[in-house]
Amino acid sequence: MKGSLEFHANGKLLITGEYLVLAGARALALPVRFGQNLHVEETDQTFVEWESFTPAGKWFTGQFDPETFRVLSMENIEIADKLKNVLSAARSLNPNFLTGASGYKVHIRANYPLEWGLGSSSSLCYLVAS
């Protein structure tokens, strides 16, 4: 990757299955017009800088080692650990994930309040996979 990239993921509304889908149950979901945008750009920094936003403003900031995704700094350790796990899984599935630059700046913006439950975690996984 050179320069910057942009991605978008729509949220979803689970009609059936709700949380049972996590245990393998079938579910019916509909896409909604709300979603998340991810912008990633290469930097000369020696870390991955991650910032997450909602309509209310910034809700998470963290810095990660670009090789191991070890948390270097964060506002919330629980969120940082979950994000580290997502990034590490992406690297294990794609060894070229976030490689080639000394650092990256990542902005992710949801255009809805996360407490609406429109699949912010699944949208995040889709965006990272993209």
N, CA, C and O atoms as a GROMACS GRO file, in nm:
protein
  520
    1MET      N    1   0.084  -0.118   0.000
    1MET     CA    2   0.000   0.000   0.000
    1MET      C    3   0.089   0.124   0.000
    1MET      O    4   0.180   0.133   0.081
    2LYS      N    5   0.064   0.214  -0.086
    2LYS     CA    6   0.131   0.343  -0.089
    2LYS      C    7   0.026   0.452  -0.072
    2LYS      O    8  -0.083   0.442  -0.129
    3GLY      N    9   0.059   0.554   0.005
    3GLY     CA   10  -0.035   0.663   0.022
    3GLY      C   11  -0.143   0.630   0.124
    3GLY      O   12  -0.114   0.597   0.238
    4SER      N   13  -0.269   0.640   0.079
    4SER     CA   14  -0.380   0.616   0.171
    4SER      C   15  -0.490   0.536   0.102
    4SER      O   16  -0.499   0.533  -0.020
    5LEU      N   17  -0.572   0.474   0.183
    5LEU     CA   18  -0.685   0.394   0.135
    5LEU      C   19  -0.809   0.430   0.216
    5LEU      O   20  -0.800   0.469   0.333
    6GLU      N   21  -0.926   0.416   0.152
    6GLU     CA   22  -1.056   0.441   0.216
    6GLU      C   23  -1.145   0.319   0.198
    6GLU      O   24  -1.146   0.257   0.091
    7PHE      N   25  -1.220   0.285   0.302
    7PHE     CA   26  -1.314   0.173   0.296
    7PHE      C   27  -1.442   0.213   0.367
    7PHE      O   28  -1.441   0.300   0.454
    8HIS      N   29  -1.554   0.148   0.329
    8HIS     CA   30  -1.683   0.172   0.395
    8HIS      C   31  -1.750   0.038   0.422
    8HIS      O   32  -1.740  -0.056   0.343
    9ALA      N   33  -1.817   0.029   0.535
    9ALA     CA   34  -1.895  -0.090   0.570
    9ALA      C   35  -2.029  -0.045   0.627
    9ALA      O   36  -2.034   0.037   0.719
   10ASN      N   37  -2.138  -0.098   0.572
   10ASN     CA   38  -2.270  -0.071   0.627
   10ASN      C   39  -2.291  -0.150   0.754
   10ASN      O   40  -2.236  -0.259   0.771
   11GLY      N   41  -2.370  -0.095   0.844
   11GLY     CA   42  -2.411  -0.168   0.962
   11GLY      C   43  -2.521  -0.267   0.923
   11GLY      O   44  -2.562  -0.274   0.807
   12LYS      N   45  -2.566  -0.343   1.020
   12LYS     CA   46  -2.670  -0.442   0.994
   12LYS      C   47  -2.768  -0.444   1.110
   12LYS      O   48  -2.735  -0.411   1.224
   13LEU      N   49  -2.888  -0.485   1.076
   13LEU     CA   50  -2.993  -0.502   1.177
   13LEU      C   51  -3.032  -0.649   1.176
   13LEU      O   52  -3.082  -0.700   1.076
   14LEU      N   53  -3.008  -0.717   1.288
   14LEU     CA   54  -3.045  -0.858   1.297
   14LEU      C   55  -3.196  -0.868   1.322
   14LEU      O   56  -3.246  -0.819   1.423
   15ILE      N   57  -3.266  -0.932   1.229
   15ILE     CA   58  -3.410  -0.951   1.241
   15ILE      C   59  -3.440  -1.074   1.327
   15ILE      O   60  -3.530  -1.071   1.411
   16THR      N   61  -3.364  -1.180   1.304
   16THR     CA   62  -3.377  -1.303   1.384
   16THR      C   63  -3.238  -1.347   1.425
   16THR      O   64  -3.139  -1.307   1.365
   17GLY      N   65  -3.231  -1.428   1.526
   17GLY     CA   66  -3.104  -1.486   1.567
   17GLY      C   67  -3.034  -1.408   1.676
   17GLY      O   68  -2.966  -1.467   1.760
   18GLU      N   69  -3.050  -1.275   1.676
   18GLU     CA   70  -2.988  -1.186   1.772
   18GLU      C   71  -2.852  -1.240   1.814
   18GLU      O   72  -2.766  -1.260   1.728
   19TYR      N   73  -2.828  -1.265   1.941
   19TYR     CA   74  -2.696  -1.307   1.986
   19TYR      C   75  -2.674  -1.458   1.971
   19TYR      O   76  -2.561  -1.505   1.989
   20LEU      N   77  -2.777  -1.534   1.938
   20LEU     CA   78  -2.760  -1.677   1.915
   20LEU      C   79  -2.674  -1.704   1.791
   20LEU      O   80  -2.617  -1.812   1.777
   21VAL      N   81  -2.666  -1.606   1.703
   21VAL     CA   82  -2.582  -1.622   1.583
   21VAL      C   83  -2.436  -1.643   1.624
   21VAL      O   84  -2.361  -1.709   1.552
   22LEU      N   85  -2.395  -1.589   1.737
   22LEU     CA   86  -2.259  -1.607   1.785
   22LEU      C   87  -2.231  -1.752   1.824
   22LEU      O   88  -2.116  -1.795   1.828
   23ALA      N   89  -2.338  -1.826   1.853
   23ALA     CA   90  -2.324  -1.968   1.888
   23ALA      C   91  -2.351  -2.058   1.768
   23ALA      O   92  -2.359  -2.180   1.783
   24GLY      N   93  -2.364  -1.998   1.649
   24GLY     CA   94  -2.382  -2.078   1.528
   24GLY      C   95  -2.523  -2.085   1.474
   24GLY      O   96  -2.546  -2.150   1.372
   25ALA      N   97  -2.617  -2.019   1.540
   25ALA     CA   98  -2.755  -2.021   1.490
   25ALA      C   99  -2.766  -1.940   1.361
   25ALA      O  100  -2.690  -1.845   1.338
   26ARG      N  101  -2.862  -1.978   1.278
   26ARG     CA  102  -2.888  -1.900   1.156
   26ARG      C  103  -2.958  -1.772   1.195
   26ARG      O  104  -3.034  -1.767   1.292
   27ALA      N  105  -2.932  -1.668   1.117
   27ALA     CA  106  -2.991  -1.538   1.146
   27ALA      C  107  -3.029  -1.470   1.017
   27ALA      O  108  -2.974  -1.498   0.910
   28LEU      N  109  -3.122  -1.380   1.027
   28LEU     CA  110  -3.162  -1.297   0.914
   28LEU      C  111  -3.123  -1.154   0.949
   28LEU      O  112  -3.164  -1.100   1.052
   29ALA      N  113  -3.044  -1.093   0.862
   29ALA     CA  114  -2.998  -0.957   0.887
   29ALA      C  115  -3.025  -0.872   0.764
   29ALA      O  116  -3.024  -0.921   0.651
   30LEU      N  117  -3.048  -0.744   0.788
   30LEU     CA  118  -3.068  -0.648   0.680
   30LEU      C  119  -2.963  -0.538   0.692
   30LEU      O  120  -2.933  -0.492   0.802
   31PRO      N  121  -2.907  -0.495   0.579
   31PRO     CA  122  -2.813  -0.382   0.586
   31PRO      C  123  -2.889  -0.253   0.615
   31PRO      O  124  -3.005  -0.238   0.575
   32VAL      N  125  -2.825  -0.163   0.683
   32VAL     CA  126  -2.884  -0.033   0.712
   32VAL      C  127  -2.799   0.076   0.646
   32VAL      O  128  -2.687   0.050   0.604
   33ARG      N  129  -2.854   0.195   0.639
   33ARG     CA  130  -2.779   0.302   0.573
   33ARG      C  131  -2.667   0.356   0.661
   33ARG      O  132  -2.577   0.423   0.611
   34PHE      N  133  -2.670   0.327   0.789
   34PHE     CA  134  -2.564   0.370   0.879
   34PHE      C  135  -2.446   0.275   0.864
   34PHE      O  136  -2.462   0.159   0.826
   35GLY      N  137  -2.327   0.324   0.894
   35GLY     CA  138  -2.210   0.238   0.882
   35GLY      C  139  -2.085   0.307   0.934
   35GLY      O  140  -2.090   0.405   1.008
   36GLN      N  141  -1.971   0.252   0.891
   36GLN     CA  142  -1.842   0.304   0.934
   36GLN      C  143  -1.752   0.325   0.813
   36GLN      O  144  -1.759   0.251   0.715
   37ASN      N  145  -1.668   0.426   0.822
   37ASN     CA  146  -1.566   0.453   0.721
   37ASN      C  147  -1.430   0.439   0.786
   37ASN      O  148  -1.410   0.480   0.901
   38LEU      N  149  -1.338   0.380   0.712
   38LEU     CA  150  -1.201   0.364   0.761
   38LEU      C  151  -1.107   0.430   0.662
   38LEU      O  152  -1.117   0.407   0.541
   39HIS      N  153  -1.017   0.511   0.713
   39HIS     CA  154  -0.914   0.577   0.634
   39HIS      C  155  -0.779   0.536   0.694
   39HIS      O  156  -0.757   0.554   0.814
   40VAL      N  157  -0.691   0.483   0.611
   40VAL     CA  158  -0.558   0.444   0.658
   40VAL      C  159  -0.454   0.506   0.565
   40VAL      O  160  -0.468   0.504   0.443
   41GLU      N  161  -0.349   0.560   0.626
   41GLU     CA  162  -0.241   0.618   0.546
   41GLU      C  163  -0.106   0.582   0.608
   41GLU      O  164  -0.092   0.568   0.729
   42GLU      N  165  -0.007   0.569   0.520
   42GLU     CA  166   0.129   0.543   0.565
   42GLU      C  167   0.186   0.669   0.627
   42GLU      O  168   0.156   0.780   0.583
   43THR      N  169   0.270   0.652   0.730
   43THR     CA  170   0.337   0.765   0.794
   43THR      C  171   0.484   0.729   0.816
   43THR      O  172   0.525   0.614   0.796
   44ASP      N  173   0.560   0.826   0.858
   44ASP     CA  174   0.700   0.803   0.895
   44ASP      C  175   0.713   0.772   1.044
   44ASP      O  176   0.824   0.752   1.093
   45GLN      N  177   0.600   0.766   1.115
   45GLN     CA  178   0.602   0.733   1.257
   45GLN      C  179   0.646   0.587   1.273
   45GLN      O  180   0.644   0.510   1.177
   46THR      N  181   0.683   0.549   1.391
   46THR     CA  182   0.725   0.411   1.415
   46THR      C  183   0.618   0.332   1.489
   46THR      O  184   0.649   0.240   1.565
   47PHE      N  185   0.492   0.369   1.467
   47PHE     CA  186   0.382   0.301   1.532
   47PHE      C  187   0.257   0.314   1.448
   47PHE      O  188   0.252   0.394   1.354
   48VAL      N  189   0.154   0.234   1.481
   48VAL     CA  190   0.023   0.246   1.421
   48VAL      C  191  -0.060   0.332   1.515
   48VAL      O  192  -0.083   0.296   1.630
   49GLU      N  193  -0.104   0.446   1.466
   49GLU     CA  194  -0.188   0.535   1.545
   49GLU      C  195  -0.333   0.512   1.503
   49GLU      O  196  -0.367   0.523   1.385
   50TRP      N  197  -0.417   0.479   1.600
   50TRP     CA  198  -0.557   0.445   1.572
   50TRP      C  199  -0.647   0.544   1.645
   50TRP      O  200  -0.632   0.567   1.764
   51GLU      N  201  -0.742   0.603   1.570
   51GLU     CA  202  -0.840   0.692   1.630
   51GLU      C  203  -0.978   0.651   1.582
   51GLU      O  204  -1.001   0.632   1.462
   52SER      N  205  -1.071   0.637   1.676
   52SER     CA  206  -1.209   0.598   1.645
   52SER      C  207  -1.303   0.712   1.686
   52SER      O  208  -1.289   0.772   1.792
   53PHE      N  209  -1.400   0.740   1.597
   53PHE     CA  210  -1.494   0.850   1.617
   53PHE      C  211  -1.638   0.802   1.602
   53PHE      O  212  -1.666   0.708   1.528
   54THR      N  213  -1.728   0.868   1.671
   54THR     CA  214  -1.873   0.855   1.653
   54THR      C  215  -1.926   0.997   1.631
   54THR      O  216  -1.848   1.092   1.635
   55PRO      N  217  -2.056   1.013   1.608
   55PRO     CA  218  -2.109   1.150   1.595
   55PRO      C  219  -2.083   1.236   1.719
   55PRO      O  220  -2.080   1.358   1.710
   56ALA      N  221  -2.064   1.173   1.834
   56ALA     CA  222  -2.038   1.248   1.957
   56ALA      C  223  -1.893   1.292   1.970
   56ALA      O  224  -1.860   1.372   2.057
   57GLY      N  225  -1.805   1.241   1.882
   57GLY     CA  226  -1.664   1.279   1.888
   57GLY      C  227  -1.573   1.158   1.902
   57GLY      O  228  -1.615   1.044   1.881
   58LYS      N  229  -1.448   1.184   1.937
   58LYS     CA  230  -1.350   1.077   1.950
   58LYS      C  231  -1.383   0.991   2.071
   58LYS      O  232  -1.410   1.043   2.180
   59TRP      N  233  -1.382   0.855   2.053
   59TRP     CA  234  -1.413   0.769   2.167
   59TRP      C  235  -1.300   0.671   2.196
   59TRP      O  236  -1.304   0.603   2.299
   60PHE      N  237  -1.199   0.661   2.109
   60PHE     CA  238  -1.084   0.577   2.139
   60PHE      C  239  -0.963   0.626   2.063
   60PHE      O  240  -0.972   0.664   1.946
   61THR      N  241  -0.848   0.624   2.130
   61THR     CA  242  -0.720   0.652   2.068
   61THR      C  243  -0.620   0.551   2.124
   61THR      O  244  -0.619   0.523   2.244
   62GLY      N  245  -0.539   0.496   2.036
   62GLY     CA  246  -0.436   0.403   2.080
   62GLY      C  247  -0.320   0.400   1.982
   62GLY      O  248  -0.334   0.437   1.865
   63GLN      N  249  -0.207   0.355   2.031
   63GLN     CA  250  -0.089   0.336   1.947
   63GLN      C  251  -0.042   0.192   1.965
   63GLN      O  252  -0.041   0.138   2.075
   64PHE      N  253  -0.003   0.131   1.850
   64PHE     CA  254   0.034  -0.009   1.848
   64PHE      C  255   0.167  -0.026   1.775
   64PHE      O  256   0.198   0.049   1.682
   65ASP      N  257   0.246  -0.124   1.819
   65ASP     CA  258   0.368  -0.159   1.749
   65ASP      C  259   0.330  -0.217   1.613
   65ASP      O  260   0.246  -0.307   1.608
   66PRO      N  261   0.388  -0.171   1.502
   66PRO     CA  262   0.347  -0.219   1.370
   66PRO      C  263   0.389  -0.364   1.341
   66PRO      O  264   0.334  -0.425   1.249
   67GLU      N  265   0.483  -0.418   1.415
   67GLU     CA  266   0.526  -0.557   1.393
   67GLU      C  267   0.442  -0.657   1.469
   67GLU      O  268   0.402  -0.760   1.415
   68THR      N  269   0.414  -0.628   1.596
   68THR     CA  270   0.346  -0.724   1.683
   68THR      C  271   0.207  -0.679   1.726
   68THR      O  272   0.130  -0.757   1.782
   69PHE      N  273   0.175  -0.553   1.701
   69PHE     CA  274   0.050  -0.488   1.745
   69PHE      C  275   0.040  -0.480   1.897
   69PHE      O  276  -0.068  -0.465   1.953
   70ARG      N  277   0.156  -0.492   1.964
   70ARG     CA  278   0.160  -0.469   2.109
   70ARG      C  279   0.111  -0.327   2.136
   70ARG      O  280   0.146  -0.234   2.064
   71VAL      N  281   0.028  -0.312   2.239
   71VAL     CA  282  -0.028  -0.182   2.274
   71VAL      C  283   0.083  -0.095   2.333
   71VAL      O  284   0.146  -0.131   2.432
   72LEU      N  285   0.107   0.021   2.270
   72LEU     CA  286   0.208   0.114   2.318
   72LEU      C  287   0.147   0.222   2.407
   72LEU      O  288   0.206   0.262   2.507
   73SER      N  289   0.029   0.268   2.370
   73SER     CA  290  -0.046   0.364   2.453
   73SER      C  291  -0.193   0.351   2.417
   73SER      O  292  -0.227   0.310   2.306
   74MET      N  293  -0.279   0.386   2.511
   74MET     CA  294  -0.423   0.373   2.487
   74MET      C  295  -0.500   0.453   2.589
   74MET      O  296  -0.447   0.492   2.693
   75GLU      N  297  -0.627   0.475   2.557
   75GLU     CA  298  -0.718   0.538   2.651
   75GLU      C  299  -0.799   0.435   2.728
   75GLU      O  300  -0.844   0.462   2.840
   76ASN      N  301  -0.817   0.316   2.669
   76ASN     CA  302  -0.898   0.212   2.731
   76ASN      C  303  -0.834   0.078   2.698
   76ASN      O  304  -0.833   0.036   2.582
   77ILE      N  305  -0.781   0.009   2.798
   77ILE     CA  306  -0.706  -0.114   2.775
   77ILE      C  307  -0.795  -0.225   2.720
   77ILE      O  308  -0.748  -0.306   2.640
   78GLU      N  309  -0.921  -0.231   2.760
   78GLU     CA  310  -1.011  -0.336   2.711
   78GLU      C  311  -1.033  -0.321   2.560
   78GLU      O  312  -1.027  -0.420   2.486
   79ILE      N  313  -1.059  -0.200   2.516
   79ILE     CA  314  -1.077  -0.176   2.372
   79ILE      C  315  -0.946  -0.199   2.298
   79ILE      O  316  -0.945  -0.259   2.191
   80ALA      N  317  -0.835  -0.153   2.355
   80ALA     CA  318  -0.704  -0.171   2.291
   80ALA      C  319  -0.672  -0.319   2.274
   80ALA      O  320  -0.622  -0.359   2.170
   81ASP      N  321  -0.699  -0.400   2.376
   81ASP     CA  322  -0.672  -0.544   2.366
   81ASP      C  323  -0.758  -0.611   2.259
   81ASP      O  324  -0.710  -0.696   2.185
   82LYS      N  325  -0.885  -0.572   2.251
   82LYS     CA  326  -0.972  -0.629   2.147
   82LYS      C  327  -0.923  -0.590   2.008
   82LYS      O  328  -0.920  -0.673   1.917
   83LEU      N  329  -0.884  -0.464   1.992
   83LEU     CA  330  -0.833  -0.419   1.864
   83LEU      C  331  -0.702  -0.489   1.830
   83LEU      O  332  -0.679  -0.526   1.715
   84LYS      N  333  -0.616  -0.506   1.928
   84LYS     CA  334  -0.490  -0.579   1.906
   84LYS      C  335  -0.520  -0.720   1.856
   84LYS      O  336  -0.452  -0.768   1.765
   85ASN      N  337  -0.618  -0.786   1.912
   85ASN     CA  338  -0.655  -0.922   1.869
   85ASN      C  339  -0.706  -0.923   1.725
   85ASN      O  340  -0.673  -1.013   1.648
   86VAL      N  341  -0.786  -0.823   1.687
   86VAL     CA  342  -0.837  -0.814   1.549
   86VAL      C  343  -0.721  -0.791   1.453
   86VAL      O  344  -0.713  -0.857   1.350
   87LEU      N  345  -0.632  -0.698   1.486
   87LEU     CA  346  -0.518  -0.669   1.400
   87LEU      C  347  -0.424  -0.789   1.389
   87LEU      O  348  -0.373  -0.818   1.281
   88SER      N  349  -0.401  -0.857   1.500
   88SER     CA  350  -0.314  -0.976   1.499
   88SER      C  351  -0.375  -1.087   1.415
   88SER      O  352  -0.303  -1.156   1.343
   89ALA      N  353  -0.506  -1.106   1.424
   89ALA     CA  354  -0.573  -1.209   1.343
   89ALA      C  355  -0.561  -1.175   1.195
   89ALA      O  356  -0.539  -1.263   1.112
   90ALA      N  357  -0.577  -1.047   1.160
   90ALA     CA  358  -0.563  -1.006   1.021
   90ALA      C  359  -0.422  -1.034   0.971
   90ALA      O  360  -0.405  -1.078   0.857
   91ARG      N  361  -0.321  -1.010   1.053
   91ARG     CA  362  -0.182  -1.036   1.013
   91ARG      C  363  -0.158  -1.186   0.997
   91ARG      O  364  -0.085  -1.228   0.906
   92SER      N  365  -0.218  -1.267   1.084
   92SER     CA  366  -0.197  -1.413   1.073
   92SER      C  367  -0.263  -1.467   0.946
   92SER      O  368  -0.214  -1.564   0.888
   93LEU      N  369  -0.373  -1.406   0.904
   93LEU     CA  370  -0.441  -1.449   0.781
   93LEU      C  371  -0.376  -1.389   0.656
   93LEU      O  372  -0.384  -1.448   0.548
   94ASN      N  373  -0.315  -1.274   0.670
   94ASN     CA  374  -0.249  -1.206   0.558
   94ASN      C  375  -0.117  -1.148   0.608
   94ASN      O  376  -0.116  -1.040   0.666
   95PRO      N  377  -0.006  -1.219   0.587
   95PRO     CA  378   0.124  -1.172   0.638
   95PRO      C  379   0.164  -1.034   0.585
   95PRO      O  380   0.253  -0.971   0.642
   96ASN      N  381   0.102  -0.985   0.478
   96ASN     CA  382   0.135  -0.853   0.424
   96ASN      C  383   0.049  -0.741   0.483
   96ASN      O  384   0.063  -0.625   0.444
   97PHE      N  385  -0.040  -0.776   0.576
   97PHE     CA  386  -0.129  -0.678   0.637
   97PHE      C  387  -0.048  -0.574   0.714
   97PHE      O  388   0.030  -0.609   0.803
   98LEU      N  389  -0.066  -0.446   0.680
   98LEU     CA  390   0.003  -0.333   0.742
   98LEU      C  391   0.154  -0.355   0.748
   98LEU      O  392   0.216  -0.338   0.854
   99THR      N  393   0.213  -0.392   0.636
   99THR     CA  394   0.358  -0.401   0.626
   99THR      C  395   0.404  -0.308   0.514
   99THR      O  396   0.323  -0.269   0.430
  100GLY      N  397   0.527  -0.273   0.514
  100GLY     CA  398   0.582  -0.191   0.406
  100GLY      C  399   0.610  -0.047   0.445
  100GLY      O  400   0.683   0.022   0.375
  101ALA      N  401   0.554  -0.001   0.554
  101ALA     CA  402   0.581   0.135   0.600
  101ALA      C  403   0.625   0.128   0.746
  101ALA      O  404   0.600   0.028   0.814
  102SER      N  405   0.690   0.233   0.791
  102SER     CA  406   0.733   0.231   0.931
  102SER      C  407   0.616   0.254   1.026
  102SER      O  408   0.622   0.214   1.142
  103GLY      N  409   0.509   0.317   0.977
  103GLY     CA  410   0.394   0.340   1.061
  103GLY      C  411   0.270   0.371   0.979
  103GLY      O  412   0.276   0.390   0.858
  104TYR      N  413   0.157   0.377   1.048
  104TYR     CA  414   0.029   0.403   0.983
  104TYR      C  415  -0.056   0.489   1.074
  104TYR      O  416  -0.044   0.485   1.196
  105LYS      N  417  -0.142   0.568   1.011
  105LYS     CA  418  -0.243   0.644   1.084
  105LYS      C  419  -0.377   0.592   1.036
  105LYS      O  420  -0.406   0.593   0.917
  106VAL      N  421  -0.461   0.548   1.130
  106VAL     CA  422  -0.590   0.490   1.097
  106VAL      C  423  -0.698   0.572   1.167
  106VAL      O  424  -0.693   0.595   1.288
  107HIS      N  425  -0.796   0.617   1.088
  107HIS     CA  426  -0.915   0.683   1.142
  107HIS      C  427  -1.035   0.598   1.103
  107HIS      O  428  -1.050   0.561   0.987
  108ILE      N  429  -1.118   0.567   1.199
  108ILE     CA  430  -1.243   0.496   1.171
  108ILE      C  431  -1.356   0.580   1.230
  108ILE      O  432  -1.350   0.624   1.345
  109ARG      N  433  -1.458   0.600   1.150
  109ARG     CA  434  -1.568   0.688   1.191
  109ARG      C  435  -1.702   0.616   1.170
  109ARG      O  436  -1.735   0.577   1.058
  110ALA      N  437  -1.776   0.600   1.278
  110ALA     CA  438  -1.914   0.548   1.269
  110ALA      C  439  -2.007   0.668   1.257
  110ALA      O  440  -1.989   0.768   1.327
  111ASN      N  441  -2.106   0.660   1.169
  111ASN     CA  442  -2.200   0.772   1.155
  111ASN      C  443  -2.327   0.748   1.235
  111ASN      O  444  -2.434   0.799   1.200
  112TYR      N  445  -2.316   0.672   1.342
  112TYR     CA  446  -2.427   0.643   1.432
  112TYR      C  447  -2.370   0.616   1.572
  112TYR      O  448  -2.253   0.578   1.583
  113PRO      N  449  -2.448   0.633   1.677
  113PRO     CA  450  -2.401   0.597   1.811
  113PRO      C  451  -2.379   0.446   1.822
  113PRO      O  452  -2.467   0.368   1.781
  114LEU      N  453  -2.266   0.403   1.874
  114LEU     CA  454  -2.234   0.260   1.880
  114LEU      C  455  -2.334   0.181   1.963
  114LEU      O  456  -2.353   0.061   1.939
  115GLU      N  457  -2.397   0.244   2.060
  115GLU     CA  458  -2.493   0.173   2.144
  115GLU      C  459  -2.620   0.134   2.069
  115GLU      O  460  -2.705   0.064   2.124
  116TRP      N  461  -2.636   0.178   1.946
  116TRP     CA  462  -2.749   0.135   1.865
  116TRP      C  463  -2.740  -0.012   1.829
  116TRP      O  464  -2.841  -0.073   1.792
  117GLY      N  465  -2.623  -0.071   1.839
  117GLY     CA  466  -2.609  -0.214   1.814
  117GLY      C  467  -2.626  -0.255   1.669
  117GLY      O  468  -2.690  -0.355   1.640
  118LEU      N  469  -2.569  -0.177   1.578
  118LEU     CA  470  -2.582  -0.207   1.436
  118LEU      C  471  -2.463  -0.285   1.380
  118LEU      O  472  -2.437  -0.281   1.260
  119GLY      N  473  -2.393  -0.355   1.466
  119GLY     CA  474  -2.284  -0.439   1.417
  119GLY      C  475  -2.152  -0.367   1.403
  119GLY      O  476  -2.079  -0.391   1.307
  120SER      N  477  -2.119  -0.279   1.497
  120SER     CA  478  -1.994  -0.206   1.487
  120SER      C  479  -1.873  -0.298   1.490
  120SER      O  480  -1.773  -0.271   1.423
  121SER      N  481  -1.879  -0.407   1.566
  121SER     CA  482  -1.767  -0.502   1.571
  121SER      C  483  -1.752  -0.578   1.441
  121SER      O  484  -1.641  -0.596   1.391
  122SER      N  485  -1.864  -0.624   1.385
  122SER     CA  486  -1.855  -0.698   1.259
  122SER      C  487  -1.815  -0.605   1.145
  122SER      O  488  -1.743  -0.646   1.054
  123SER      N  489  -1.861  -0.481   1.149
  123SER     CA  490  -1.819  -0.384   1.048
  123SER      C  491  -1.670  -0.356   1.060
  123SER      O  492  -1.601  -0.343   0.959
  124LEU      N  493  -1.620  -0.345   1.182
  124LEU     CA  494  -1.477  -0.324   1.203
  124LEU      C  495  -1.398  -0.441   1.143
  124LEU      O  496  -1.299  -0.418   1.074
  125CYS      N  497  -1.440  -0.563   1.169
  125CYS     CA  498  -1.370  -0.680   1.114
  125CYS      C  499  -1.370  -0.677   0.961
  125CYS      O  500  -1.270  -0.710   0.898
  126TYR      N  501  -1.482  -0.639   0.903
  126TYR     CA  502  -1.490  -0.628   0.756
  126TYR      C  503  -1.393  -0.522   0.705
  126TYR      O  504  -1.323  -0.544   0.607
  127LEU      N  505  -1.390  -0.408   0.772
  127LEU     CA  506  -1.302  -0.299   0.728
  127LEU      C  507  -1.155  -0.337   0.739
  127LEU      O  508  -1.076  -0.308   0.649
  128VAL      N  509  -1.117  -0.402   0.848
  128VAL     CA  510  -0.978  -0.447   0.864
  128VAL      C  511  -0.944  -0.551   0.758
  128VAL      O  512  -0.835  -0.549   0.701
  129ALA      N  513  -1.037  -0.643   0.731
  129ALA     CA  514  -1.013  -0.744   0.628
  129ALA      C  515  -0.999  -0.680   0.489
  129ALA      O  516  -0.923  -0.730   0.406
  130SER      N  517  -1.072  -0.572   0.466
  130SER     CA  518  -1.064  -0.504   0.336
  130SER      C  519  -0.927  -0.442   0.317
  130SER      O  520  -0.900  -0.380   0.214
   0.00000   0.00000   0.00000
